[in-house]
C-alpha cells in the first residue's frame, strides 16, 4: 500500500485527548516532528504542563486544556477555544482512556458506568466536537484508540472490554459516514503498552487476567506511536501493532473458538496456581 504523508501537513492543528502521557503524548511528539501544532487535553494540569514543556523543548508549538473528557460541554468548549487559538482541527486523536479490570461478580456498578463514560463517551464527545468542521472543509483525520480487548472478550474485562467494543463499533460506522466527506477514520487496537495507566490497571487485575495478558509483552509508547503513524501514512482504517492483534482483527471469527479454549486453559492454570482461591471467592459470593 502506497504511503501518503500529506494527510498531515506542517502547520496543521492536531488535537490529542489523553495527551499528557502514554500513547497520546508519544503521538503528539510524532505529529510535532512533522511540523504540526499540537493541542493536548487531559485532566491533570500538572501532567499537562510537564508534557507541554517536554514537547516545547523539542521545538513544538503546544496548546493545552485541562478537561474531563466525560463532560461533553467542557470538551466542546475546550475544542472550540483551541480551534480559535490554533486553527481548525485537522487531526483528532482520542487517546484518553481508563482500564479497571475485575471479576464481573465482584465489580461495583459504578465501574461499568465509569468505563463507558471515559472510554466510549470520552471518545464520542471529542469526535462530535470536530466532525462537523472536518466534513464542512472536506478534510480531516479521526484516530480513535481502542484496545486488543475490543477485538475479543477477555476474562476480567467485562467493563473495560465492553467500552472498547463500543469504541470499535462507533469508529467502524463513523468511517462509512465520514469518508464520503473526505474525512479519514482509523481505529487503533494496541496490546498492553508500558504506560502509567497499565501500572494502575495491573493493581486490579485478577490472576486469570494477568495470565492471559502475559501472552504479549507490553510495547513502549514510542514504538506504538511510530507504528500508528506508519499505518496512518498508508491510510489503514484498522491499525494493529502486533501479530496477535492483527490475527484477531483479520481472522477473529475463525480463531475465536481456538482462542477461547486457550484462554480458558490459562484461567484454569491461574486458578490452580492460586490454590483455587478464585473458585472459593466465587463460591462465597453465591
HELIX and SHEET records of a PDB file:
HELIX    1   1 UNK A    5  UNK A    7  5                                   3    
HELIX    2   2 UNK A   22  UNK A   33  1                                  12    
HELIX    3   3 UNK A   45  UNK A   57  1                                  13    
HELIX    4   4 UNK A   72  UNK A   86  1                                  15    
HELIX    5   5 UNK A  109  UNK A  115  1                                   7    
HELIX    6   6 UNK A  116  UNK A  121  3                                   6    
HELIX    7   7 UNK A  122  UNK A  137  1                                  16    
HELIX    8   8 UNK A  148  UNK A  150  5                                   3    
HELIX    9   9 UNK A  160  UNK A  178  1                                  19    
HELIX   10  10 UNK A  179  UNK A  181  5                                   3    
HELIX   11  11 UNK A  196  UNK A  202  1                                   7    
HELIX   12  12 UNK A  207  UNK A  213  1                                   7    
HELIX   13  13 UNK A  221  UNK A  233  1                                  13    
HELIX   14  14 UNK A  243  UNK A  273  1                                  31    
HELIX   15  15 UNK A  277  UNK A  285  1                                   9    
SHEET    1   A 7 UNK A  62  UNK A  66  0                                        
SHEET    2   A 7 UNK A  37  UNK A  42  1                                        
SHEET    3   A 7 UNK A  13  UNK A  17  1                                        
SHEET    4   A 7 UNK A  89  UNK A  94  1                                        
SHEET    5   A 7 UNK A 140  UNK A 145  1                                        
SHEET    6   A 7 UNK A 183  UNK A 188  1                                        
SHEET    7   A 7 UNK A 238  UNK A 239  1                                        
END                                                                             
